[in-house]
Amino acid sequence: MTAGVSVENLTVAYDDFLALDDVSIEVAAGESYGLVGESGSGKSTLLRAIAGLSPVAGGRILLDGKPLDIRHRDKAFYRKVQMVFQDPYGSLHPRQTVDRLLQEPLAIHGIADSERRILRALDEVGLGSSFRFRYSHQLSGGQRQRIAIARALIIEPQVMLLDEPTSALDASVQAEVLNLLEQVRRDRKLTYIMVSHDLGVVTHMCERLAVMKNGKVVERLSSADLVEGRLREDYTKNLMVASKGFVRAEA
């Protein structure tokens, strides 16, 4: 089972600064949806607002058609929605083994079959049981991000929020992690909302996307539109030109 996510007229304010200004997106169940834009455009703030990590001043967020409490997320929400952060070096506790890192969400949610779930999660992200009792400083950046993905997957969520999940990794490792994420989505029929500055990544991973600028959505389009250059806004055209490594696919 999976779930869709709707954001309606969302506003996030820090004092007098509007980080998000009347933003709306609609993500279907089982879809992979991209958020792109320059630094400071509001894309990560939108992801954090969905996760309950940014202060929402107005608007609604719905999960599977049901409105969320804007100011508070309960355990039931986090059982369905998990987030993978950008920095695999900062998101894992340095004094905990991989086993402890994976046990923690199971303990929080009162899930009993930890042995099966830990072994499955490690296998699913391509690491195996030999990594179970290592510490994060003994892992490469790509291995750390795989553990972060395993930690998110272990409670079997329906929605994954991905905040630049490969931007801190070497180019040679990025493709491996992206392919892993795509395989997991297909296998588990998950819904993804993915932030990236790299349009090549978005066209590979996402069916549709929203382009953000100054806290607003300025264009919504499909990945096919992006690849074919069917763009309305000059801002989106400039993003495409500026996106490092973006190569237009063959028609």
Residue frames relative to the residue before (quaternion, step in Angstrom):
aa qw qx qy qz dx dy dz
M 1.0000 0.0000 0.0000 0.0000 0.00 0.00 0.00
T 0.0482 -0.7905 0.6100 0.0242 3.56 -1.02 0.77
A 0.3090 -0.7615 0.5504 0.1470 3.55 -1.29 0.22
G 0.3646 -0.6986 0.5696 0.2334 3.53 -1.23 0.56
V 0.2616 -0.7477 0.5922 0.1478 3.55 -1.31 0.38
S 0.0655 -0.7800 0.6219 0.0220 3.57 -0.94 0.95
V 0.0963 -0.7569 0.6446 0.0483 3.54 -1.02 0.90
E 0.0602 -0.8263 0.5596 -0.0227 3.56 -0.66 1.13
N 0.8632 -0.1377 0.0713 0.4804 3.57 -0.72 1.18
L 0.2054 0.8291 -0.4932 0.1649 3.55 1.02 0.87
T 0.0683 -0.7754 0.6276 0.0119 3.53 -1.05 0.91
V 0.0296 -0.7615 0.6474 0.0056 3.56 -0.99 0.92
A 0.0276 -0.8138 0.5791 -0.0396 3.56 -0.73 1.11
Y 0.1260 -0.7346 0.6618 0.0809 3.53 -1.16 0.80
D 0.7790 -0.1485 0.0239 0.6087 3.57 -0.16 1.35
D 0.8089 -0.2252 0.1720 0.5152 3.61 -0.61 -1.10
F 0.5846 0.5943 -0.3658 0.4139 3.59 1.29 0.01
L 0.2566 -0.7572 0.5840 0.1407 3.58 -0.80 1.05
A 0.2005 -0.7949 0.5648 0.0948 3.57 -0.37 1.24
L 0.7566 0.0837 -0.0636 0.6454 3.57 1.21 -0.64
D 0.0991 -0.8173 0.5675 -0.0068 3.55 -0.81 1.04
D 0.8341 -0.2231 0.1110 0.4920 3.57 -0.24 1.35
V 0.2429 0.8028 -0.4971 0.2222 3.57 0.90 1.02
S 0.0001 0.7829 -0.6220 0.0165 3.56 -0.99 0.89
I 0.1006 0.7519 -0.6498 0.0476 3.57 -1.07 0.83
E 0.1942 -0.7568 0.6148 0.1074 3.55 -1.25 0.51
V 0.0409 -0.8026 0.5942 -0.0321 3.57 -0.59 1.19
A 0.3382 -0.7674 0.5123 0.1854 3.57 -0.57 1.16
A 0.6200 -0.5306 0.4258 0.3908 3.55 -1.23 0.47
G 0.8215 0.2103 -0.1828 0.4975 3.57 -0.86 1.00
E 0.5539 0.6126 -0.3883 0.4087 3.59 1.28 0.02
S 0.2613 -0.7000 0.6321 0.2056 3.54 -1.32 0.41
Y 0.0601 -0.8322 0.5480 -0.0590 3.55 -0.43 1.32
G 0.2482 -0.8061 0.5268 0.1052 3.57 -0.84 1.00
L 0.1513 -0.7359 0.6513 0.1065 3.55 -1.26 0.60
V 0.0263 0.8142 -0.5761 0.0668 3.57 -0.58 1.15
G 0.3042 0.7237 -0.5835 0.2079 3.53 -1.29 0.43
E 0.6319 -0.5356 0.3941 0.3981 3.54 -1.27 0.29
S 0.6822 -0.4517 0.3598 0.4486 3.58 -1.28 0.18
G 0.7941 0.2722 -0.2206 0.4967 3.56 -0.91 0.95
S 0.4772 0.6987 -0.4245 0.3224 3.59 1.26 0.07
G 0.5841 -0.6084 0.3595 0.3992 3.60 1.23 -0.35
K 0.4491 0.7291 -0.4436 0.2646 3.59 1.23 -0.11
S 0.6884 0.4451 -0.2923 0.4925 3.62 0.91 -0.82
T 0.5950 0.5557 -0.3622 0.4539 3.60 1.10 -0.64
L 0.6310 0.5246 -0.3320 0.4652 3.59 1.01 -0.77
L 0.6509 0.5080 -0.3175 0.4664 3.57 0.91 -0.87
R 0.6799 0.4879 -0.2836 0.4683 3.58 0.93 -0.93
A 0.6150 0.5380 -0.3504 0.4578 3.59 1.09 -0.61
I 0.6268 0.5208 -0.3315 0.4754 3.58 1.02 -0.79
A 0.7029 0.4720 -0.2532 0.4680 3.57 1.02 -0.87
G 0.5115 -0.6551 0.4181 0.3666 3.60 1.25 -0.20
L 0.5466 0.6419 -0.3728 0.3877 3.58 1.25 0.38
S 0.7065 0.3478 -0.2528 0.5621 3.60 1.29 0.01
P 0.5048 -0.6840 0.4378 0.2927 3.61 -1.00 0.79
V 0.2132 -0.7994 0.5537 0.0946 3.57 -0.44 1.22
A 0.2476 -0.7940 0.5443 0.1096 3.57 -0.79 1.09
G 0.8100 -0.0770 0.0646 0.5778 3.59 1.17 -0.45
G 0.6400 0.5184 -0.3971 0.4050 3.55 -1.26 0.41
R 0.3749 -0.7179 0.5451 0.2167 3.54 -1.35 -0.03
I 0.1396 -0.7293 0.6606 0.1103 3.52 -1.32 0.53
L 0.0810 -0.8034 0.5897 0.0183 3.58 -0.79 1.02
L 0.1584 -0.7543 0.6326 0.0766 3.52 -1.06 0.87
D 0.8266 -0.0743 -0.0085 0.5578 3.55 -0.56 1.21
G 0.7333 -0.4558 0.2161 0.4558 3.55 1.02 0.91
K 0.6633 0.4853 -0.3045 0.4814 3.60 1.26 -0.11
P 0.4511 -0.7073 0.4692 0.2758 3.62 -0.73 1.04
L 0.3483 -0.7208 0.5649 0.2000 3.55 -1.10 0.82
D 0.5280 -0.5507 0.5256 0.3765 3.52 -1.31 0.39
I 0.4244 -0.7576 0.4353 0.2375 3.57 -0.43 1.25
R 0.7720 0.3809 -0.1920 0.4713 3.61 0.99 -0.78
H 0.7979 0.2105 -0.0998 0.5559 3.57 1.17 -0.28
R 0.1356 -0.7614 0.6286 0.0824 3.56 -1.03 0.86
D 0.2816 -0.7706 0.5481 0.1629 3.56 -0.85 0.94
K 0.7341 -0.4155 0.2988 0.4463 3.56 -1.31 0.05
A 0.6102 0.5699 -0.3529 0.4223 3.56 1.05 -0.78
F 0.6220 0.5338 -0.3387 0.4620 3.59 1.06 -0.72
Y 0.7295 0.4334 -0.2527 0.4650 3.59 0.77 -1.00
R 0.5427 0.5656 -0.4136 0.4631 3.58 1.23 -0.16
K 0.7279 0.4152 -0.2263 0.4966 3.58 1.14 -0.67
V 0.7940 0.2478 -0.0928 0.5473 3.59 1.06 -0.77
Q 0.0094 0.7943 -0.6056 0.0463 3.56 -0.76 1.08
M 0.2533 -0.7785 0.5635 0.1106 3.56 -1.18 0.67
V 0.1670 -0.7385 0.6448 0.1046 3.54 -1.16 0.77
F 0.2966 -0.8016 0.5022 0.1309 3.54 -0.62 1.18
Q 0.6953 -0.5203 0.3320 0.3683 3.51 -1.34 0.40
D 0.7947 0.3458 -0.1463 0.4768 3.55 0.81 -1.07
P 0.2441 -0.7968 0.5312 0.1527 3.62 -0.30 1.14
Y 0.6025 0.5580 -0.3582 0.4441 3.58 1.26 -0.26
G 0.7432 0.4020 -0.2227 0.4863 3.58 1.12 -0.60
S 0.6756 0.5391 -0.2971 0.4059 3.60 1.15 -0.45
L 0.6949 0.4085 -0.2767 0.5231 3.62 1.26 -0.10
H 0.4726 -0.6784 0.4854 0.2843 3.59 -0.89 0.95
P 0.4184 -0.7589 0.4360 0.2428 3.62 -0.59 1.09
R 0.7225 0.4350 -0.2516 0.4748 3.61 1.15 -0.46
Q 0.6257 0.5028 -0.3528 0.4809 3.56 1.24 0.30
T 0.4593 -0.6539 0.5226 0.2973 3.55 -1.07 0.74
V 0.6696 -0.4621 0.3858 0.4350 3.54 -1.31 0.26
D 0.6201 0.5544 -0.3390 0.4395 3.58 0.98 -0.83
R 0.6831 0.4780 -0.2848 0.4732 3.59 0.89 -0.94
L 0.6296 0.5420 -0.3298 0.4484 3.58 1.02 -0.81
L 0.7112 0.4363 -0.2526 0.4899 3.58 1.03 -0.76
Q 0.6044 0.5555 -0.3528 0.4490 3.59 1.18 -0.51
E 0.6076 0.6311 -0.3542 0.3273 3.57 1.00 -0.88
P 0.7025 0.4349 -0.3100 0.4705 3.68 0.71 -0.87
L 0.6069 0.5461 -0.3612 0.4505 3.59 1.08 -0.60
A 0.6579 0.5021 -0.3037 0.4720 3.57 1.00 -0.84
I 0.6351 0.5418 -0.3295 0.4411 3.60 0.97 -0.87
H 0.7747 0.3523 -0.1754 0.4949 3.56 0.94 -0.91
G 0.4813 -0.7112 0.4162 0.2989 3.58 1.27 0.20
I 0.3751 0.7214 -0.4884 0.3169 3.57 1.06 0.79
A 0.3602 -0.8162 0.4249 0.1535 3.55 -0.55 1.21
D 0.7364 0.4641 -0.2638 0.4156 3.61 0.79 -0.96
S 0.0020 -0.8684 0.4954 -0.0207 3.55 0.77 1.13
E 0.6267 0.5588 -0.3573 0.4090 3.61 0.91 -0.82
R 0.6856 0.4760 -0.2877 0.4697 3.58 0.82 -0.97
R 0.6890 0.4993 -0.2914 0.4371 3.55 0.87 -0.95
I 0.6460 0.5166 -0.3285 0.4559 3.60 0.95 -0.80
L 0.6763 0.4847 -0.2997 0.4667 3.57 0.86 -0.92
R 0.6491 0.5109 -0.3182 0.4652 3.59 1.00 -0.79
A 0.6657 0.5146 -0.3094 0.4432 3.59 0.90 -0.94
L 0.6629 0.4971 -0.3087 0.4671 3.59 0.93 -0.86
D 0.6548 0.5044 -0.3082 0.4710 3.55 0.99 -0.83
E 0.6542 0.5444 -0.3107 0.4233 3.55 0.97 -0.88
V 0.7374 0.3784 -0.2293 0.5104 3.60 1.05 -0.70
G 0.5822 -0.6613 0.3382 0.3306 3.58 1.27 0.39
L 0.5446 0.6272 -0.4077 0.3792 3.60 1.10 0.53
G 0.2939 -0.7844 0.5054 0.2071 3.61 0.88 -0.81
S 0.7026 -0.5248 0.3137 0.3640 3.53 -1.32 0.43
S 0.5496 0.6297 -0.4047 0.3710 3.63 1.16 -0.37
F 0.6588 0.5020 -0.3092 0.4673 3.60 1.22 -0.37
R 0.4466 0.7648 -0.4134 0.2117 3.56 1.25 -0.36
F 0.8041 0.2671 -0.1341 0.5138 3.62 0.90 -0.83
R 0.4189 0.6609 -0.4972 0.3748 3.56 1.10 0.69
Y 0.4054 -0.6642 0.5666 0.2711 3.52 -1.35 0.37
S 0.6602 -0.5507 0.3316 0.3885 3.56 -1.17 0.58
H 0.6379 0.5299 -0.3550 0.4315 3.62 1.05 -0.60
Q 0.6288 0.5216 -0.3326 0.4710 3.58 1.27 -0.20
L 0.6528 0.5092 -0.2949 0.4772 3.57 1.32 -0.01
S 0.4941 -0.6149 0.5202 0.3273 3.55 -1.23 0.50
G 0.6962 -0.4587 0.3382 0.4364 3.58 -1.28 0.18
G 0.6686 0.4988 -0.3007 0.4623 3.57 0.94 -0.86
Q 0.6476 0.5053 -0.3165 0.4744 3.58 1.04 -0.77
R 0.6248 0.5320 -0.3363 0.4620 3.60 1.03 -0.75
Q 0.6758 0.4772 -0.3125 0.4669 3.59 0.90 -0.84
R 0.6001 0.5426 -0.3586 0.4657 3.60 1.11 -0.58
I 0.6369 0.5063 -0.3244 0.4826 3.59 1.05 -0.74
A 0.6307 0.5252 -0.3318 0.4651 3.59 1.01 -0.80
I 0.6438 0.5007 -0.3130 0.4866 3.59 1.04 -0.76
A 0.6396 0.5213 -0.3210 0.4648 3.59 0.98 -0.86
R 0.6424 0.5286 -0.3204 0.4530 3.59 0.99 -0.82
A 0.6579 0.4937 -0.3023 0.4817 3.57 1.06 -0.75
L 0.7050 0.4907 -0.2628 0.4395 3.58 0.98 -0.86
I 0.5914 0.6648 -0.3637 0.2757 3.55 1.06 -0.77
I 0.7021 0.4161 -0.2812 0.5049 3.62 1.15 -0.46
E 0.4452 -0.7391 0.4135 0.2909 3.56 1.34 0.30
P 0.0672 0.8263 -0.5528 0.0845 3.60 0.59 1.15
Q 0.4617 -0.6583 0.5148 0.2975 3.54 -1.35 0.08
V 0.7741 0.2207 -0.0964 0.5855 3.57 1.19 -0.64
M 0.1175 -0.7709 0.6231 0.0611 3.56 -1.03 0.88
L 0.1896 -0.7524 0.6248 0.0870 3.55 -0.93 1.03
L 0.0831 -0.8317 0.5484 -0.0274 3.58 -0.47 1.25
D 0.1040 -0.8181 0.5654 0.0160 3.57 -0.39 1.26
E 0.7880 -0.2874 0.1431 0.5253 3.59 -0.13 1.32
P 0.0543 0.8827 -0.4667 0.0052 3.62 0.86 0.89
T 0.7667 0.3330 -0.2076 0.5081 3.63 1.17 -0.28
S 0.4703 0.7257 -0.4335 0.2535 3.62 1.19 -0.17
A 0.6833 0.4689 -0.2954 0.4754 3.62 1.15 -0.48
L 0.6191 0.5689 -0.3280 0.4306 3.59 1.29 -0.02
D 0.6018 -0.5340 0.4448 0.3935 3.55 -1.25 0.40
A 0.6369 -0.5630 0.3719 0.3729 3.53 -1.13 0.71
S 0.6530 0.5369 -0.3204 0.4274 3.59 0.99 -0.80
V 0.6960 0.4575 -0.2595 0.4888 3.57 1.18 -0.59
Q 0.5430 0.6603 -0.3912 0.3408 3.58 1.13 -0.66
A 0.6796 0.5015 -0.3012 0.4427 3.58 0.82 -0.99
E 0.6285 0.5393 -0.3388 0.4464 3.59 1.02 -0.77
V 0.6880 0.4737 -0.2860 0.4696 3.58 0.89 -0.92
L 0.6373 0.5181 -0.3293 0.4659 3.60 1.01 -0.75
N 0.6514 0.5029 -0.3141 0.4734 3.58 0.96 -0.81
L 0.6120 0.5396 -0.3358 0.4706 3.57 1.10 -0.74
L 0.6678 0.5025 -0.3012 0.4592 3.59 0.87 -0.94
E 0.6609 0.5041 -0.3096 0.4618 3.57 0.96 -0.83
Q 0.6451 0.5158 -0.3197 0.4643 3.59 1.01 -0.80
V 0.6448 0.5202 -0.3122 0.4649 3.56 0.98 -0.88
R 0.6472 0.5224 -0.3305 0.4461 3.60 0.93 -0.84
R 0.6638 0.4969 -0.3058 0.4679 3.57 0.95 -0.86
D 0.6815 0.5074 -0.2933 0.4383 3.56 0.87 -0.98
R 0.7889 0.3306 -0.1476 0.4965 3.57 0.90 -0.96
K 0.3470 -0.7582 0.4813 0.2704 3.59 1.32 -0.12
L 0.2302 0.8071 -0.5013 0.2107 3.55 0.94 1.00
T 0.3795 -0.6460 0.6032 0.2735 3.51 -1.40 0.29
Y 0.1147 -0.7912 0.5988 0.0483 3.59 -0.87 0.99
I 0.0301 -0.7046 0.7044 0.0799 3.51 -1.29 0.62
M 0.0440 -0.8535 0.5143 -0.0715 3.53 -0.41 1.29
V 0.2290 -0.7471 0.6138 0.1125 3.54 -0.90 1.04
S 0.1792 0.7668 -0.6055 0.1157 3.56 -0.96 0.88
H 0.3569 -0.6941 0.5758 0.2435 3.53 -1.23 0.55
D 0.6462 0.5294 -0.2929 0.4651 3.56 1.30 -0.32
L 0.3228 -0.7814 0.5014 0.1839 3.58 -0.36 1.22
G 0.5752 0.5768 -0.3799 0.4382 3.58 1.14 -0.47
V 0.6329 0.5182 -0.3142 0.4818 3.57 1.06 -0.81
V 0.6731 0.5112 -0.3007 0.4418 3.57 0.89 -0.94
T 0.6754 0.4801 -0.3120 0.4647 3.61 0.90 -0.82
H 0.6295 0.5245 -0.3296 0.4690 3.59 1.17 -0.55
M 0.7954 0.3781 -0.1529 0.4484 3.56 0.89 -1.00
C 0.8039 0.3389 -0.1180 0.4743 3.58 0.98 -0.84
E 0.4355 -0.6856 0.5214 0.2617 3.54 -1.18 0.65
R 0.7931 0.0574 -0.0084 0.6064 3.56 1.05 -0.82
L 0.0955 -0.8068 0.5812 0.0472 3.55 -1.22 0.37
A 0.2698 -0.7043 0.6281 0.1914 3.50 -1.38 0.35
V 0.2660 -0.7458 0.5936 0.1435 3.55 -1.00 0.91
M 0.1378 -0.8260 0.5458 0.0300 3.57 -0.71 1.13
K 0.0299 0.7668 -0.6394 0.0469 3.53 -1.18 0.76
N 0.8594 -0.0421 -0.0033 0.5095 3.56 -0.86 1.03
G 0.7439 -0.4500 0.2201 0.4423 3.54 0.90 0.97
K 0.6770 0.4383 -0.2891 0.5158 3.58 1.27 0.18
V 0.4217 -0.6290 0.5740 0.3115 3.56 -1.30 0.36
V 0.1548 -0.8246 0.5411 0.0584 3.58 -0.60 1.16
E 0.8010 0.0173 -0.0162 0.5982 3.59 1.22 -0.34
R 0.1233 -0.7505 0.6445 0.0778 3.54 -1.16 0.74
L 0.1437 0.7998 -0.5665 0.1371 3.58 -0.80 0.94
S 0.5175 -0.6019 0.4968 0.3507 3.53 -1.32 0.19
S 0.6268 -0.5208 0.4103 0.4095 3.56 -1.25 0.33
A 0.6038 0.5538 -0.3524 0.4523 3.59 1.11 -0.67
D 0.6205 0.5312 -0.3367 0.4684 3.59 1.03 -0.76
L 0.6576 0.5179 -0.3074 0.4526 3.56 0.95 -0.90
V 0.6683 0.5047 -0.2952 0.4599 3.56 0.90 -0.96
E 0.7231 0.4362 -0.2374 0.4801 3.58 0.99 -0.86
G 0.4781 -0.6956 0.4232 0.3294 3.57 1.28 -0.12
R 0.4175 0.6899 -0.4846 0.3389 3.59 1.18 0.52
L 0.2248 0.8005 -0.5008 0.2404 3.53 0.43 1.31
R 0.3702 -0.7392 0.5232 0.2070 3.56 -0.99 0.87
E 0.7858 0.3855 -0.1676 0.4536 3.54 0.76 -1.13
D 0.5160 -0.6290 0.4891 0.3144 3.57 -1.03 0.81
Y 0.5921 0.5825 -0.3585 0.4262 3.57 1.08 -0.72
T 0.6657 0.4859 -0.2973 0.4820 3.58 0.96 -0.88
K 0.6313 0.5294 -0.3314 0.4598 3.60 0.99 -0.80
N 0.6656 0.4929 -0.3008 0.4727 3.58 0.98 -0.83
L 0.6073 0.5437 -0.3477 0.4633 3.57 1.08 -0.69
M 0.6495 0.5271 -0.3170 0.4472 3.55 0.95 -0.91
V 0.6599 0.5011 -0.3029 0.4709 3.58 0.96 -0.86
A 0.7260 0.4652 -0.2419 0.4450 3.56 0.94 -0.95
S 0.5568 0.6344 -0.3963 0.3611 3.59 1.16 -0.50
K 0.3928 -0.7546 0.4818 0.2102 3.52 -0.45 1.25
G 0.8405 0.1843 -0.1513 0.4866 3.53 -0.87 0.98
F 0.4629 0.6762 -0.4685 0.3301 3.60 1.21 0.06
V 0.0253 -0.7843 0.6193 -0.0256 3.53 -0.80 1.06
R 0.3988 -0.7144 0.5186 0.2483 3.56 -0.75 1.03
A 0.4197 -0.7226 0.4970 0.2338 3.54 -0.81 1.05
E 0.5943 -0.5485 0.4440 0.3857 3.54 -1.27 0.36
A 0.4942 -0.6533 0.4841 0.3076 3.57 -1.03 0.79
